[in-house]
Amino acid sequence: MRNALLSCLVALFVCCFAVARPVRAAEDHAAPAAGTASGKAPAGMPRVTGAKVLAVGLFTSMVESRGLTPHVADGIRDQARDFTLVKRGPAQEARLETGIGLRYQLTGEPKGAEVLVDVVVRHPAMVNPDTQLPMTHSTAQYERSIGAVEHNVWSFDTPAGLVPGEYVIEVLHKGRVLARQVFQVTVKP
């Protein structure tokens, strides 16, 4: 049951966030190589120093594809692009076909290097219509480019997914939080 719940949570998060590029660099989360006590990455290895948050708020996007899945809280699996900031700030009113999230750039070297980030979202309880499992915590891993503008957006795709409350989105690299945003979401009655 626990493994099924974890699988559902991962699927929910992957489907509700910006399109992830395929993960190729599993070694990105490997233990540091010998001789890296200075904190510098070995020659040829990317080094992430932080994240610059460019915008926080309510976004819209262009849905490239949409499918149905029992592993997502609202039963919908989207892939999206062309994110547009509709309203800035951490207090937002959720509406269908919008999402809350971050626009950001990873800082570090070399620019353009691909690295893995983990994105964690803590959200109000939602029940998957197919599995009837409650979901309050979601995680996913994405490949991102140092210096590129990236998005992580939690989408509101169905009326059942319009859940008011506190949402916390964190972007981590190798266990270190690079960006964290708390959102207070309301929904019109």
LUMPA-798122 format. One record per atom (N, C-alpha, C, O, CB): residue in one letter; x negated, z, y. Coordinates in steps of 0.05 Angstrom, whole numbers, plus 5000, padded with zeros to 4 digits. Atoms other than C-alpha are relative to their C-alpha. Glycine has a CB too. Layout:
// residues N
AXZY...
***
This chain:
// residues 189
M498350004976M500050005000M498250005025M498849865044M501950245000R501849994977R494350185048R498749735005R498549655028R497950224996N501350264996N490749525035N502049805010N501249635027N498849914974A497950194991A497249145045A500550055030A500849855045A502650034984L499649944971L498349505112L497749915017L498149795038L500550315003L502350094985L491249375135L500049695002L499349595023L497450104987S499950294999S491948635116S502149915021S501649715035S500749894972C497950084981C498448595156C499050055029C499549895047C502550164995L501049944973L495148925217L498049805009L498149705032L498850285001V502050204993V489248445216V501449745006V500749615026V497949974978A498650254996A493847855209A501650005026A501649805041A501949944977L498549974975L498248105267L498249955023L498849805041L501350285002F501850014978F492348175313F498949725003F498749615026F497850204998V501250264999V489147515295V502049805011V501349625027V499149914973C497950194992C495747155307C500950045029C501849855042C502350014982C498949944974C497547495372C497949975022C498649985046C501050285001F502050034979F490947385408F499249715003F500049534988F497650164993A501050264994A487546785437A498749884975A497850024958A497950015023V501150145022V485146265389V497150084996V495550075014V500249695003A502749925007A478846495354A498649764989A499749614973A500050244980R501650215013R473346015337R499150114973R498950354970R497549935018P500749905027P471246055264P497450175002P495650115017P499549764981V502349825000V466346615250V497949884981V498549834958V500850294991R502150115017R459746345225R497750204998R496150174979R499049745013A502449844998A454746895242A500450284989A500550475005A499150015029A499649745011A455847465194A497650195005A497950435006A500649984969E502449844995E448747695206E500050145027E498450315032E497549834997D499849884974D450747875277D500650304999D499850455017D502249875017H499449715003H453248555251H498050134981H498550364973H502850034990A502149885017A447048675208A498550225014A498550235039A498149794989A501749794988A442449265219A497849875017A497049655011A498850184978P502150124983P437249165274P497449954984P496850114966P499450195024A502550065013A430748845252A497950205008A498050335029A499149725006A502249824994A424349245250A498749925026A498649685032A497950004977G501450064974G420849305317G501949965023G501149855044G498349754996T498250044978T427149305359T500850265013T502950275026T502549854990A499349734989A427050035380A500249995030A501550165042A497950204992S499950024971S426149805452S502749915010S503349915034S497949815010G497350094992G433249535451G500049705005G502149585010G500950145025K500250294996K430748815460K500649864973K499749964952K497249925011A499450155024A433348305411A497449854991A495949775008A502349805004P502350165009P428047965367P500249725011P502449635018P499950004969A500050284989A425947275391A502049834985A502149844960A497149884998G498150185012G431546785379G502750144994G504650004987G499049894975M497549865005M436847325370M501550055026M500250145046M499550274985P498549954975P442447375422P500250305005P500250464987P502849884998R499849724992R442948035461R502350025020R502249905041R497350105012V497749954982V449548255492V499550255016V498950465004V502750024984T500649774983T448548725551T502650125011T502550355021T498249925023G497549904989G455848805572G502149795002G501949574990G499650135027A497950204995A462148455594A500950035029A501350265038A502450044980K498950004973K464548265663K502949924998K503649704991K498349805019V497250065000V472048315668V500749855025V500249945048V501750274998L499450174978L474547755712L502950035009L503550005033L499549714993A497249974993A482047885709A501450174978A500750154955A501449735004V498349835018V487048375678V502949955009V503549965033V499250305002G497250034992G494448245676G501749854980G501249864956G500149865025L498050155015L500147815651L499249715000L498749595021L502950045012F500850285003F498347125624F502149834987F503849934972F497449994984T498550195016T501846505600T497949824988T495649824996T502149835018S501950185013S498645995555S501549764988S503949764986S498350144978M498950235013M499745325521M499750054970M497550084960M498549735008V500049965029V501645435448V499349734986V500949544989V502750124989E500850255014E497944915406E501549974974E502349754966E497050004995S498550015025S501245095341S501350274995S500450485003S498149934976R498449765005R506445595317R500949984971R502049784963R502350045020G499049985027G507945805246G501250274994G500950455010G497749944980L498749755008L511846335210L498250144979L497050014962L502849964989T501649855019T508246885172T501250294997T502150405017T497150025008P499149735004P510347555141P498050215009P498550455008P500850054971H502249814993H503747875165H499750065030H497850185038H497449884990V500149954971V505347895240V502550165007V504750114996V499949735016A497849824993A509848425272A502549845007A504749924998A499250175024D497550154993D514647895301D500449774981D502449624984D499849915028G499750215020G513647415242G499049725009G499449534996G502849974993I500950254989I510446875286I496949995002I495750195009I501249955028R502950044998R503346595284R499549775020R500349545015R498749944972D500650204979D500946235347D497049955003D495450124997D501150105027Q502750074990Q494645875368Q500449905028Q502049725033Q498549794981A499550064971A494045825444A497449925014A495249985005A501450235014R502250084982R489645535499R501149995029R503550045033R498749724992D499250034972D489945425575D501450245011D503750235019D501849755002F498849754991F491146145595F500249995031F498349925044F498350244991T499549994971T494146235665T500850295007T502650404995T502149805009L499349734991L494246905701L502449985018L502449845038L497650135015V497550004985V501347025726V500150235019V501050205042V502450014980K499949774983K500647725754K497750194992K497350254969K502850154997R502349815004R494548185762R501050284996R503150365006R498149985023G499649725001G494348905743G500750114972G501549954954G502150085018P499549885026P495249395685P503050084995P503750144972P498350254997A497249945004A502749535697A501549735000A501549595020A501150195022Q498850265003Q506748945672Q502850024987Q503350194971Q498349814984E497450035012E513848755655E499849784979E499349554987E502449955021A500250205021A513848395588A502349815001A504649895005A499850134972R498050215002R517547745584R499249814977R496949794971R500349845027L500650205021L518147235528L498149795009L498149715033L502649874989E502050214995E512546735524E497950075021E496749905034E501449755009T502249904984T507747175564T498450194983T499150244960T501050145027G501749805015G502247655543G498350155020G497750065042G498349864979I501849834983I497948215571I497249974989I496849944965I500950304999G502850025011G490448165567G497949985021G498350055045G499949764983L502550014984L483548045595L498949725001L499049584981L498050204989R501850234998R479547465621R497350125006R497150295024R501049795023Y502749874997Y472147635615Y497849814992Y498249594981Y499950254983Q502550145008Q465047385606Q498150214988Q497750424999Q498649865024L502149835011L459947695560L497449955015L496849725022L499649944969T502550024987T453347835594T497850044979T498250194960T499750205024G502249975018G446647785560G498349754999G498449585017G500950074972E501750245002E441747265535E499849924971E500050094953E497250065012P499950224981P441046715520P502949915005P504749944988P498449764989K497350104993K447146415555K500849784980K499149624971K500049885029G499050195019G451446015508G499750084971G500849954953G498749745003A500449915028A449246405446A502650114989A504150245004A497850224998E497649915013E454846545397E499550284988E497550324975E500949804979V500249735011V456047285380V502850084990V504849964998V498950205021L497549905010L461447675344L500950235017L499350415024L499850084971V498849774987V466148145381V502350094983V503749934971V500849945029D497649885013D471348615352D501950065023D501150175043D499350254983V497949944981V477848675390V501950194986V503050134965V501449745011V498249805011V482049295379V502350045019V501950065044V498550274996V497649954984V489149385404V501650234988V502350224965V501849745003R498149795008R493150025401R502549945015R502549905040R498850295007H497550094988H500449875414H502350174989H502050304969H500549704995P497749865010P507350175406P500849904973P500249674965P502449985020A499250085027A510350165336A501849765001A503749745017A501450234986M498350245004M513149495315M500349974970M498550034955M498649745013V499450035029V516349345248V500149704994V501749555006V502550144992N499950275009N514948685214N502749944987N503550094969N497749944980P497350055011P521748365199P500049934970P502049974957P501349775015D500150075028D519448115130D499050234982D500250284961D498249764996T501249795017T515148695104T501250285006T501050464989T497050025005Q498949754991Q518749255142Q497850225004Q498550465003Q502150104981L502249814996L511849585153L499650045030L499549855046L497449894987P500649944972P510549945219P497149945006P495349984990P500750295007M502750064991M504449715258M499550125028M501150075046M499649695001T500649884974T501150105315T497149955008T496350035030T500550304999H502950034995H493749895311H499249734988H499849684965H498350244989S500850265010S490849205304S497149945007S496150025029S501849785012T502750074995T483748935299T499549714991T500849624972T498050194987A500850275008A480548245294A497149965010A496250095028A501949795011Q502750074993Q473647935299Q500049715010Q501249544997Q498050044977Y500150264988Y472147335343Y497149925005Y495550095011Y501749985025E502650104991E466146895356E500349925029E502149775036E499049764982R499950064971R464746855431R497349915009R495349974997R501050255016S502550104989S459446525474S499250175024S500850235042S500349705009I501049844977I455146935522I500249825025I499349595025I497050094995G499750144975G456846725593G502549835003G503249755025G497749835004A497650164999A463146335575A502450175008A502550415002A500649864973V497649864993V469946525603V501850014975V502449814962V501649865024E498449955024E474046835546E502550145007E502850265028E498350164979H497449864997H481047115537H500650164975H500150064953H502349815008N498649865022N484147645493N502650095011N502850255029N498350244989V497349964990V491647665503V501950074978V502049944957V501049745015W498049915019W497048045466W502649865008W503649915030W500350315000S497750164993S503147575464S502650124993S502950274974S499849734986F497249925004F510547725470F501649754993F502449605010F501250155025D498850255010D513647175427D503050014993D504349804993D498549904977T497249985009T520447445405T501250245014T499850425024T500250034969P498749764988P525647935432P499250264986P498950474999P503049964999A500849765014A523648425377A497250095007A496550325004A500249954970G502849934992G516448395402G499850105028G497650185036G498349764997L500149904973L518348605472L500450314998L502650415002L502349875018V500049715004V516549335461V498750145023V496350085029V498750084973P501249864978P515449785521P498150224991P498350314968P502150125019G501849785006G509850305523G497249945008G496649755023G500150064970E502850034994E502350375526E498649824980E498949854956E498650285001Y501650185016Y497849825500Y497150035010Y496650045034Y500949695003V502849974993V490249915498V498549774986V498649744962V498850284992I501650225011I485749305489I497150065005I496250125028I500849725014E502849954998E478349405475E498549764988E499349654967E499250264986V501950215011V472748885465V497450154994V496250275011V499649765021L502449865009L466849155425L498049804989L498749594978L500750214979H502250155013H460148875403H498250214986H497150394999H498449835021K501649815016K456449235347K500850295004K499050465006K497049955005G499049734997G460849845356G500050115028G501150335033G498450184983R500149904972R459649905431R502349875016R502649625016R497249935013V497850104984V465649835478V498949855024V497549975040V502050235008L500950164977L464349275528L502149995021L501449985045L499249724991A497850014981A471149255560A502450154988A502950134964A500849705008R497649845010R477349705555R502049995023R501450045046R499250304993Q497850004980Q484049635590Q502550124988Q503350054966Q500549715009V497449875007V490250065586V502249865016V501949835040V500050315005F497750134987F496849715601F502450174996F502950294975F500549724988Q497349875002Q503550035616Q502049775002Q502349645022Q500450225023V498250225002V508749545593V502950105002V503750284988V499649844974T497149954998T516149565613T501449754991T500349534991T500850095029V498350225008V521849125590V502750045014V503850255014V500349984968K497449984987K528148965629K502150054979K502149934957K500749745016P497849945020P534349255594P501849764996P503649774980P501750235009
***
